[in-house]
Amino acid sequence: MLHDLNIYIVGRLLLAALLGGLIGLERELSHKPAGLRTNMLICLGSALFTVISYQMAGEFGGDHTRIAAQIIPGIGFIGAGVVIRERGTIIGITSAATIFVVASIGMAVGSGMGVTAIFATLLILASLVILGKIEERLGLHARVVNYRVTATGTTVSADRVRGIVEELRISIRRWHTHQDEMGLTIDFDVELTVQQERDLAARLGSLSARVDSRPVSPITPL
């Protein structure tokens, strides 16, 4: 009954689940949509399909890569599902790329390339964790932030606020102003680095107005 299951297949499936789980854990801790279970299942599934492809070709004949080759378009479909376009910004590219590489790790494990899969996992974790922290510390990666400036009276004008943003060479994604008897409200989205965000906060903080901000997309894309 269990003649098709052996220690080598069990070991490969367990290794695939472990490696996918390690990458998924990092994604989970970073609060990304494709987290622990998603990456574990993708890696495990890719390994299983690869094993099935080899086993069926050996038992019934045919191309041993035929089933495994269909993993790539299938993973592309899943990866496209995590990419989101929001307010002109595309987020989720890193998560989609991670899913794609996790599938390749599963295929490597399924085909018996365990050491290669482990080495690739370490490279992925280094890219996600170490390079991510370097990008954040150096402010190399921009993010989109929404600002709302609320002012009463005539001490603050829309031209003055826009001038501050343009002086800092910050890219404006959306700009909306509203004037009524209560005062002036400026609502805008800008794409900026960490350093630009600090500079803008300092400049806007010197105005006689209330300034609220919230991130539209994270520093590291999902």
KELUM-872432 format. One line per field, with one value per residue: residue number from 1; residue in one letter; chain; x, y negated, z negated of N, C-alpha, C in turn. Coordinates in pm, whole numbers, padded with zeros to 5 digits. Layout:
<nodes>
resi <- NUM_...
resn <- A_...
chain <- A_...
npx <- X_...
npy <- Y_...
npz <- Z_...
capx <- X_...
capy <- Y_...
capz <- Z_...
cpx <- X_...
cpy <- Y_...
cpz <- Z_...
</nodes>
This chain:
<nodes>
resi <- 1_2_3_4_5_6_7_8_9_10_11_12_13_14_15_16_17_18_19_20_21_22_23_24_25_26_27_28_29_30_31_32_33_34_35_36_37_38_39_40_41_42_43_44_45_46_47_48_49_50_51_52_53_54_55_56_57_58_59_60_61_62_63_64_65_66_67_68_69_70_71_72_73_74_75_76_77_78_79_80_81_82_83_84_85_86_87_88_89_90_91_92_93_94_95_96_97_98_99_100_101_102_103_104_105_106_107_108_109_110_111_112_113_114_115_116_117_118_119_120_121_122_123_124_125_126_127_128_129_130_131_132_133_134_135_136_137_138_139_140_141_142_143_144_145_146_147_148_149_150_151_152_153_154_155_156_157_158_159_160_161_162_163_164_165_166_167_168_169_170_171_172_173_174_175_176_177_178_179_180_181_182_183_184_185_186_187_188_189_190_191_192_193_194_195_196_197_198_199_200_201_202_203_204_205_206_207_208_209_210_211_212_213_214_215_216_217_218_219_220_221_222
resn <- M_L_H_D_L_N_I_Y_I_V_G_R_L_L_L_A_A_L_L_G_G_L_I_G_L_E_R_E_L_S_H_K_P_A_G_L_R_T_N_M_L_I_C_L_G_S_A_L_F_T_V_I_S_Y_Q_M_A_G_E_F_G_G_D_H_T_R_I_A_A_Q_I_I_P_G_I_G_F_I_G_A_G_V_V_I_R_E_R_G_T_I_I_G_I_T_S_A_A_T_I_F_V_V_A_S_I_G_M_A_V_G_S_G_M_G_V_T_A_I_F_A_T_L_L_I_L_A_S_L_V_I_L_G_K_I_E_E_R_L_G_L_H_A_R_V_V_N_Y_R_V_T_A_T_G_T_T_V_S_A_D_R_V_R_G_I_V_E_E_L_R_I_S_I_R_R_W_H_T_H_Q_D_E_M_G_L_T_I_D_F_D_V_E_L_T_V_Q_Q_E_R_D_L_A_A_R_L_G_S_L_S_A_R_V_D_S_R_P_V_S_P_I_T_P_L
chain <- A_A_A_A_A_A_A_A_A_A_A_A_A_A_A_A_A_A_A_A_A_A_A_A_A_A_A_A_A_A_A_A_A_A_A_A_A_A_A_A_A_A_A_A_A_A_A_A_A_A_A_A_A_A_A_A_A_A_A_A_A_A_A_A_A_A_A_A_A_A_A_A_A_A_A_A_A_A_A_A_A_A_A_A_A_A_A_A_A_A_A_A_A_A_A_A_A_A_A_A_A_A_A_A_A_A_A_A_A_A_A_A_A_A_A_A_A_A_A_A_A_A_A_A_A_A_A_A_A_A_A_A_A_A_A_A_A_A_A_A_A_A_A_A_A_A_A_A_A_A_A_A_A_A_A_A_A_A_A_A_A_A_A_A_A_A_A_A_A_A_A_A_A_A_A_A_A_A_A_A_A_A_A_A_A_A_A_A_A_A_A_A_A_A_A_A_A_A_A_A_A_A_A_A_A_A_A_A_A_A_A_A_A_A_A_A_A_A_A_A_A_A
npx <- 00083_00196_00402_00489_00595_00887_01188_01344_01170_01001_01190_01259_01017_00974_01198_01144_00912_01020_01213_01051_00888_01065_01126_00866_00811_00968_00836_00590_00650_00715_00474_00350_00128_00155_00238_00358_00218_00142_00386_00508_00331_00346_00616_00626_00429_00542_00769_00648_00504_00723_00850_00645_00641_00892_00865_00643_00736_00944_00810_00601_00707_00812_00850_01032_01016_00777_00537_00646_00722_00490_00458_00569_00407_00178_00258_00314_00058_-00040_00142_00075_-00158_-00094_00003_-00066_-00229_-00235_-00352_-00191_00046_00239_00235_00364_00540_00779_00680_00557_00782_00919_00749_00776_01048_01051_00900_01081_01276_01138_01112_01380_01440_01263_01375_01602_01813_01913_02112_02165_01915_01901_02113_02015_01792_01910_02030_01802_01680_01880_01865_01606_01603_01857_01936_01700_01695_01920_01841_01630_01761_01941_01766_01703_01487_01183_00861_00503_00325_00046_-00062_-00232_-00311_-00443_-00571_-00664_-00798_-00590_-00322_-00183_-00127_-00224_-00037_00194_00238_00264_00491_00685_00696_00786_01033_01182_01214_01031_00827_00502_00208_-00070_-00296_-00506_-00718_-00927_-01141_-01323_-01563_-01457_-01189_-00879_-00812_-00573_-00507_-00289_-00083_00245_00556_00835_01160_01300_01460_01370_01111_01149_01253_01038_00843_00954_00950_00677_00585_00652_00460_00157_-00055_-00250_-00105_-00140_-00036_-00006_00107_00075_00171_00399_00751_00904_00803_00502
npy <- 00121_-00119_-00129_-00322_-00519_-00632_-00671_-00866_-01028_-01120_-01263_-01464_-01603_-01693_-01858_-02051_-02165_-02273_-02462_-02632_-02715_-02862_-03087_-03180_-03244_-03469_-03645_-03651_-03766_-04014_-04110_-04057_-03974_-03715_-03473_-03255_-02997_-03009_-03026_-02792_-02593_-02639_-02578_-02312_-02198_-02241_-02081_-01830_-01800_-01791_-01557_-01374_-01404_-01301_-01038_-00933_-00947_-00765_-00532_-00500_-00596_-00857_-01220_-01337_-01591_-01702_-01741_-01894_-02121_-02266_-02395_-02649_-02841_-02817_-02914_-03171_-03270_-03271_-03452_-03686_-03747_-03865_-04109_-04447_-04736_-05054_-05372_-05464_-05344_-05052_-04771_-04486_-04350_-04239_-04032_-03872_-03800_-03658_-03437_-03317_-03238_-03073_-02860_-02758_-02666_-02457_-02290_-02231_-02085_-01871_-01747_-01641_-01812_-01906_-02047_-02267_-02388_-02458_-02642_-02839_-02920_-03043_-03260_-03398_-03467_-03634_-03839_-03937_-04009_-04128_-04303_-04444_-04585_-04745_-04903_-05040_-05178_-05344_-05485_-05423_-05325_-05435_-05544_-05579_-05838_-05972_-06301_-06534_-06860_-07092_-07406_-07709_-08035_-08271_-08216_-08011_-07895_-07714_-07730_-07784_-07550_-07365_-07470_-07413_-07134_-07100_-07229_-07049_-06858_-06650_-06395_-06449_-06269_-06290_-06561_-06767_-07030_-07204_-07462_-07635_-07796_-07720_-07697_-07600_-07298_-07070_-06792_-06542_-06308_-06186_-06067_-05957_-05941_-05809_-06009_-06237_-06235_-06299_-06559_-06688_-06665_-06827_-07079_-07118_-07107_-07353_-07524_-07707_-07511_-07208_-06895_-06586_-06254_-05950_-05627_-05519_-05312_-05052_-05082_-04872_-04693_-04477
npz <- 00000_-00073_00106_00282_00131_-00015_-00216_-00099_00052_-00151_-00302_-00118_-00089_-00349_-00380_-00184_-00292_-00525_-00430_-00275_-00481_-00643_-00486_-00455_-00721_-00765_-00593_-00718_-00967_-00874_-00813_-00564_-00289_-00169_-00359_-00617_-00589_-00320_-00168_-00257_-00164_00112_00167_00081_00248_00502_00483_00453_00696_00867_00784_00845_01122_01197_01099_01240_01502_01486_01432_01621_01853_02084_02091_01824_01723_01781_01622_01415_01553_01579_01344_01338_01499_01339_01087_01163_01202_00939_00825_00960_00835_00592_00646_00632_00748_00634_00601_00811_00751_00764_00570_00396_00554_00455_00293_00489_00641_00447_00406_00656_00653_00430_00525_00709_00537_00415_00640_00683_00452_00486_00708_00607_00548_00289_00137_00300_00287_00015_-00001_00175_00030_-00192_-00061_00024_-00221_-00320_-00132_-00177_-00449_-00538_-00322_-00306_-00550_-00511_-00294_-00416_-00623_-00484_-00337_-00072_00058_00180_00059_00068_-00074_-00241_-00299_-00503_-00535_-00748_-00787_-00950_-00889_-00712_-00714_-00602_-00277_00022_00225_00084_-00063_00145_00261_00066_00084_00348_00335_00192_00378_00412_00538_00649_00625_00606_00570_00385_00299_00066_-00010_-00250_-00474_-00715_-00681_-00521_-00352_-00259_-00076_00010_00197_00185_00319_00157_-00003_-00312_-00432_-00296_-00390_-00658_-00632_-00511_-00709_-00906_-00780_-00722_-00981_-01083_-01002_-01067_-01115_-01117_-01071_-00928_-00864_-00678_-00581_-00243_-00093_-00188_-00287_-00195_00078_00091
capx <- 00000_00285_00521_00534_00651_01013_01255_01397_01058_00962_01292_01249_00897_00996_01294_01074_00824_01105_01272_00942_00842_01161_01102_00733_00815_01018_00728_00486_00699_00716_00333_00320_00011_00197_00317_00414_00150_00143_00516_00532_00252_00399_00741_00591_00358_00637_00852_00566_00481_00848_00868_00546_00684_01001_00818_00556_00818_01021_00723_00519_00780_00778_00939_01024_00998_00652_00450_00718_00727_00366_00461_00607_00290_00086_00309_00297_-00080_-00050_00218_00000_-00266_-00049_00045_-00178_-00208_-00309_-00322_-00082_00166_00231_00297_00355_00635_00871_00609_00541_00913_00951_00671_00837_01175_01018_00861_01203_01340_01065_01148_01517_01433_01195_01463_01718_01919_01887_02214_02139_01794_01935_02194_01925_01709_01993_02044_01673_01664_01974_01812_01486_01627_01973_01926_01584_01735_02013_01760_01554_01853_01998_01659_01716_01359_01079_00725_00401_00265_-00064_-00058_-00349_-00279_-00566_-00535_-00771_-00751_-00517_-00178_-00126_-00189_-00192_00086_00307_00261_00316_00628_00771_00712_00867_01169_01248_01220_00949_00732_00362_00123_-00208_-00307_-00645_-00740_-01068_-01151_-01459_-01562_-01381_-01048_-00821_-00768_-00491_-00488_-00203_00004_00379_00651_00953_01248_01293_01519_01277_00996_01190_01265_00904_00776_01008_00904_00533_00563_00673_00342_00048_-00158_-00246_-00052_-00158_00025_-00018_00165_-00015_00236_00514_00884_00939_00683_00455
capy <- 00000_-00235_-00098_-00440_-00615_-00588_-00768_-00976_-01117_-01184_-01363_-01578_-01680_-01761_-01966_-02156_-02233_-02349_-02577_-02725_-02773_-02964_-03209_-03228_-03303_-03606_-03723_-03665_-03864_-04145_-04143_-04051_-03888_-03577_-03446_-03125_-02884_-03022_-02989_-02651_-02511_-02654_-02503_-02171_-02158_-02236_-01962_-01712_-01791_-01749_-01415_-01300_-01409_-01204_-00902_-00889_-00925_-00644_-00413_-00488_-00649_-00995_-01328_-01350_-01732_-01752_-01794_-01999_-02243_-02341_-02467_-02789_-02927_-02815_-03004_-03306_-03308_-03304_-03574_-03802_-03777_-03943_-04242_-04540_-04874_-05142_-05514_-05482_-05275_-04907_-04710_-04341_-04291_-04155_-03911_-03789_-03744_-03558_-03318_-03255_-03174_-02964_-02747_-02699_-02591_-02332_-02207_-02182_-01980_-01756_-01680_-01587_-01912_-01960_-02145_-02388_-02450_-02520_-02761_-02941_-02972_-03137_-03381_-03469_-03527_-03745_-03948_-03994_-04065_-04217_-04412_-04526_-04678_-04842_-04998_-05126_-05265_-05443_-05558_-05401_-05285_-05536_-05498_-05679_-05882_-06068_-06411_-06624_-06984_-07165_-07538_-07807_-08169_-08289_-08209_-07906_-07886_-07593_-07755_-07776_-07408_-07303_-07518_-07336_-07000_-07107_-07266_-06927_-06771_-06534_-06368_-06457_-06173_-06340_-06691_-06813_-07136_-07238_-07586_-07670_-07896_-07669_-07710_-07534_-07160_-07022_-06647_-06504_-06191_-06210_-05957_-06014_-05853_-05833_-06139_-06339_-06237_-06375_-06699_-06742_-06676_-06944_-07200_-07134_-07131_-07494_-07599_-07721_-07423_-07069_-06809_-06443_-06173_-05804_-05560_-05456_-05185_-05034_-05107_-04754_-04646_-04348
capz <- 00000_-00081_00184_00355_00037_-00073_-00302_-00018_00085_-00277_-00335_-00027_-00120_-00477_-00356_-00111_-00386_-00617_-00362_-00245_-00608_-00689_-00408_-00490_-00854_-00749_-00532_-00820_-01065_-00808_-00790_-00421_-00265_-00143_-00477_-00653_-00528_-00175_-00113_-00288_-00073_00248_00177_00070_00369_00614_00464_00477_00840_00931_00754_00925_01261_01213_01073_01349_01620_01468_01429_01742_01967_02123_02048_01678_01685_01838_01516_01343_01634_01563_01217_01361_01527_01226_00985_01217_01176_00796_00801_01010_00742_00477_00694_00619_00793_00544_00617_00905_00704_00771_00454_00395_00646_00379_00253_00609_00674_00344_00437_00774_00616_00338_00609_00767_00429_00405_00754_00660_00350_00546_00804_00536_00531_00156_00096_00379_00233_-00114_00029_00232_-00080_-00268_00019_00022_-00354_-00328_-00050_-00237_-00582_-00547_-00224_-00342_-00656_-00454_-00217_-00507_-00697_-00393_-00269_00071_00114_00159_00032_00092_-00200_-00228_-00393_-00509_-00604_-00780_-00840_-00964_-00857_-00586_-00742_-00518_-00145_00096_00299_-00008_-00094_00267_00279_-00025_00140_00469_00298_00147_00495_00382_00645_00607_00694_00607_00500_00377_00201_00039_-00087_-00294_-00580_-00828_-00653_-00404_-00368_-00148_-00085_00122_00187_00238_00315_00096_-00080_-00457_-00461_-00247_-00480_-00778_-00596_-00486_-00839_-00974_-00711_-00744_-01123_-01115_-00959_-01164_-01063_-01162_-00967_-00952_-00758_-00690_-00463_-00146_-00061_-00276_-00233_-00115_00140_00044
cpx <- 00086_00411_00576_00601_00778_01079_01307_01287_01013_01061_01284_01128_00912_01093_01228_00983_00903_01159_01165_00890_00935_01141_00966_00728_00866_00910_00616_00525_00703_00575_00300_00204_00045_00293_00362_00348_00155_00275_00549_00458_00303_00526_00714_00522_00450_00725_00773_00538_00607_00874_00771_00589_00794_00951_00732_00635_00898_00936_00649_00589_00736_00880_00923_01006_00861_00559_00518_00720_00602_00360_00484_00488_00189_00128_00297_00157_-00100_00022_00146_-00110_-00224_-00001_-00077_-00138_-00296_-00261_-00199_00047_00144_00305_00277_00453_00732_00806_00590_00672_00954_00878_00733_00964_01150_00975_00983_01280_01271_01098_01289_01518_01371_01282_01591_01832_01902_01985_02195_02018_01821_02015_02108_01837_01784_02012_01915_01653_01758_01923_01695_01515_01738_01962_01807_01619_01831_01937_01686_01644_01908_01892_01662_01582_01253_00946_00629_00332_00157_-00052_-00188_-00312_-00408_-00529_-00659_-00715_-00676_-00365_-00108_-00201_-00146_-00061_00209_00341_00319_00461_00726_00800_00804_01010_01249_01260_01149_00844_00589_00280_-00020_-00214_-00451_-00656_-00888_-01071_-01297_-01448_-01481_-01231_-01006_-00777_-00694_-00465_-00406_-00122_00137_00462_00784_01033_01233_01348_01428_01154_01027_01196_01127_00828_00824_00957_00756_00501_00581_00555_00240_-00072_-00142_-00203_-00070_-00097_00001_00042_00058_00040_00360_00645_00930_00813_00647_00501
cpy <- -00126_-00213_-00219_-00543_-00558_-00702_-00887_-01077_-01192_-01293_-01486_-01666_-01757_-01878_-02082_-02235_-02321_-02475_-02680_-02791_-02880_-03096_-03267_-03292_-03446_-03697_-03750_-03771_-04005_-04189_-04153_-03954_-03742_-03537_-03303_-03010_-02889_-02975_-02842_-02561_-02520_-02572_-02353_-02120_-02147_-02113_-01836_-01693_-01744_-01601_-01330_-01293_-01307_-01061_-00849_-00862_-00796_-00519_-00392_-00537_-00791_-01094_-01351_-01495_-01786_-01813_-01910_-02129_-02328_-02418_-02616_-02876_-02929_-02911_-03150_-03358_-03349_-03435_-03698_-03842_-03861_-04081_-04332_-04676_-04965_-05285_-05537_-05413_-05124_-04849_-04558_-04272_-04197_-04025_-03817_-03724_-03636_-03427_-03243_-03178_-03058_-02840_-02679_-02620_-02456_-02237_-02149_-02069_-01853_-01679_-01628_-01684_-01983_-02068_-02277_-02462_-02521_-02648_-02874_-03002_-03073_-03269_-03464_-03538_-03646_-03866_-04016_-04066_-04169_-04334_-04502_-04628_-04784_-04948_-05094_-05225_-05377_-05524_-05541_-05372_-05389_-05469_-05613_-05710_-05985_-06173_-06489_-06743_-07062_-07295_-07627_-07946_-08172_-08278_-08107_-07901_-07756_-07610_-07742_-07630_-07338_-07344_-07444_-07199_-07003_-07146_-07144_-06824_-06639_-06518_-06366_-06361_-06223_-06466_-06738_-06918_-07164_-07358_-07609_-07769_-07851_-07683_-07633_-07393_-07117_-06874_-06603_-06380_-06225_-06083_-06011_-05908_-05887_-05970_-06252_-06349_-06316_-06524_-06762_-06759_-06799_-07074_-07224_-07161_-07276_-07582_-07607_-07641_-07285_-06981_-06664_-06366_-06026_-05741_-05500_-05321_-05175_-05064_-04991_-04701_-04506_-04236
cpz <- 00000_00000_00258_00263_-00023_-00149_-00224_00016_-00040_-00314_-00246_-00059_-00251_-00459_-00283_-00204_-00482_-00551_-00326_-00370_-00661_-00616_-00442_-00627_-00848_-00692_-00633_-00922_-01007_-00771_-00641_-00398_-00240_-00254_-00493_-00577_-00376_-00115_-00142_-00190_00071_00266_00171_00196_00489_00605_00497_00626_00913_00907_00837_01071_01288_01198_01187_01475_01609_01476_01560_01867_02000_02068_01898_01632_01726_01733_01446_01421_01618_01432_01241_01398_01413_01117_01032_01193_01030_00766_00848_00914_00623_00516_00696_00674_00711_00560_00704_00865_00710_00652_00460_00488_00573_00336_00372_00648_00574_00371_00554_00737_00519_00417_00670_00662_00411_00519_00737_00559_00410_00643_00740_00514_00397_00113_00171_00325_00102_-00091_00085_00125_-00163_-00193_00016_-00112_-00372_-00250_-00118_-00368_-00580_-00449_-00252_-00449_-00604_-00374_-00308_-00579_-00608_-00320_-00119_00137_00080_00125_00055_-00040_-00170_-00338_-00385_-00596_-00622_-00848_-00848_-00938_-00726_-00604_-00652_-00386_-00077_00173_00210_-00039_00028_00292_00191_00033_00262_00439_00253_00258_00471_00491_00590_00691_00708_00524_00503_00267_00187_-00054_-00123_-00408_-00702_-00806_-00528_-00440_-00242_-00170_00036_00090_00250_00226_00267_00020_-00229_-00492_-00414_-00336_-00607_-00748_-00576_-00617_-00915_-00912_-00734_-00890_-01163_-01074_-01071_-01116_-01125_-01046_-01010_-00835_-00786_-00565_-00374_-00105_-00147_-00206_-00145_-00053_00094_00130
</nodes>
